[in-house]
Amino acid sequence: MVFVTLISIIFGTIYGIFAGSLSIIGLFVATIFFWEKLAINRL
């Protein structure tokens, strides 16, 4: 039972880091697209 809990904690941590990095990358890309669209509209 302890072994299963340990595995779930490890997988949960890996998934959390993965999801966090994905959201940060998504936010970064969205910001770049937003600023590019803003620059194109100004031109």
N, C-alpha and C positions, 0 to 999 in steps of 0.2 A: 504494500500500500504506500509506503514511504517512497519507494522507487518510482511508482506511477506519479505521485505528487511532484517529485523532483523533475521528472521528464516534462510534465505539463508546465512547470514553472520555467524550465529552460526554453521550451518551445514558445511559451507565452512571451518571454523576454525577447527572443529572436524576432518573433512576429511584431512585437511592439516597436522594436528598433527599425525593422523593415518598413512598417506602416508609417512611422514617424519620418523616416528619410524620404519615403515616397511623397508624403504630403508636403514636405519642405521643397522637394524638387518641383512638384506640381505648382506650388505657390510661386516659386522662382520663375518658372516658365510662363505662368499666367501674367506675372508682373512685366516680364520682357515683352510679351505680346501686347499688353495694354499700353506700354510706353511707345512701342513701335507704331501702334494704331494712332496714338495721340500725336506723334511726330508727323505721320503721313497726313493727318487731318490739318495740322498747322501749315504744312507745305501746300 
